Amino acid sequence: MKHEAQALPLFDEDTQRPLADRLRPRTLEDVVGQEHLLASDAPLGRMVEQGRLVSAILWGPPGCGKTTIARLLAQRTELAFEPLSATFSGVADLRKVFEAARRRREIGQGTLLFVDEVHRFNRAQQDSFLPYVEDGTVTLVGATTENPSFELNGALLSRCRVFVLKRLDDTALGTLIARAEELSGRELPLDDEARLALMAMADGDGRFLLNMAEQLQALPEDTPPLDTAGLAQQIQRRAPLYDKAQEGHYNLISALHKSMRGSDPDAALYWLARMLDGGEDPLYIARRLVRFANEDIGTADPQAVQQALAAWDVYERLGSPEGELAIAQAVVHLATAPKSIAVYRAFGAAQQRARRTGSLMPPLHILNAPTRLMKNIGYGEGYQYDPDTPEGFSGADYFPEGMDRETFYHPTGSGYEEHIRRRLNRWSALRAQRPDPTE
């Protein structure tokens, strides 16, 4: 039986309730970010159009709409909605629900049993569902953030369809912000960059986004637009800075660091001697040398970090004053080594991009498929084992779907990085010559 969506108001006017609850979608058409399941030609959309639901597991990250979708599915298919949380419910609660569902069935009323965090039920509790799902007493809809292949038993999985919900993308999150602004009658006090940062902070979680928006809406109406720094102050209060004092201590380690960076071993040895004479802990200096080797030299001289670690190890074995010579030797090696911050910059750029993109899934072709379910939904499909290719290089795209390939690491011509640069250039040329093997 086909049911038309009722014309319900988009917002709940009860101002005592949290914003995320007031903006909870009231029809399936209002749900954002899950069109691949809810569109008229999508799996759940077709079931709704036909008025027939099967038992299902909704698998997706927090704040993507699992609970809301279950409630609206019951509404559209005219099933009684029975919610349970696996965290707070036990066998006695399940028995009451099953008995109530049995009585409804006798008068022709179906029941949608929604179990939040269904993976928290143990195996025996999961087995208790089986006869009632099997005979149609209840239509089970379970919600989980965990992989059903590992958390649910096979008997229950075989009686349910698994639907994978997506984390909310920027378009969906932007829609939620617009709804929050429409409800309050004012725009969030954010500039364009801060608005993007707010969505990045949400990491695909619509509920968390609306909770942050509610904090911003509580600011005075004359609040000027916040930039990203102002947003961070309002949403995530930072701990006050700790005054370490001992300014001379940090001045000397800065002098040592910059002398090595400037490839001046003589000045570096002078500042090392000054620090040791002043009573500095040699192990503190050793730790800083290891940091310098990674941060300022990197792959230009892969042996640099080994030299720094060796100096640390020698000092721990010999102590002062003999061990200090090993530290001095490492200082000279680091000061005279070729320098490159290419890895340092690449990692910083990758971290920024990772924070912006949040929890995007790896492409399916590079995921292992240890279970039949994972194989059936495409895990591992099309993967090429690079050592088996003629060039030892498949040219596959390992970035997440929906993210363009980016180059973070730009090796310099210094030291060993010149060899790395030639190798990367060769692979880049090979990648450009062949199509993506997953396409």
Salt bridges, closest charged atoms under 4 A:
ASP12 OD2 - ARG17 NH1 2.33
ASP21 OD2 - ARG17 NH2 2.62
ASP21 OD1 - ARG24 NE 3.43
GLU29 OE2 - ARG76 NH1 3.08
GLU49 OE1 - LYS2 NZ 3.57
GLU78 OE2 - HIS3 ND1 3.35
GLU82 OE2 - ARG104 NH2 2.62
GLU99 OE2 - ARG102 NH2 2.24
GLU99 OE2 - ARG103 NH1 3.47
GLU106 OE2 - ARG102 NH1 2.59
GLU117 OE1 - HIS119 NE2 3.30
GLU117 OE1 - ARG120 NE 3.85
GLU134 OE1 - ARG159 NE 2.52
ASP135 OD1 - ARG105 NH1 3.85
GLU181 OE2 - ARG195 NH2 2.62
ASP203 OD1 - ARG167 NH2 3.03
GLU280 OE1 - HIS249 ND1 2.47
GLU295 OE2 - ARG261 NH2 3.99
GLU295 OE1 - ARG291 NE 3.06
ASP296 OD1 - HIS257 NE2 3.21
ASP296 OD2 - ARG261 NE 2.53
ASP301 OD2 - HIS333 NE2 2.95
ASP313 OD2 - ARG317 NE 3.06
GLU391 OE1 - ARG426 NH2 2.92
GLU406 OE2 - ARG353 NE 2.38
GLU418 OE1 - ARG421 NH2 2.64
GLU418 OE2 - ARG422 NH1 3.31
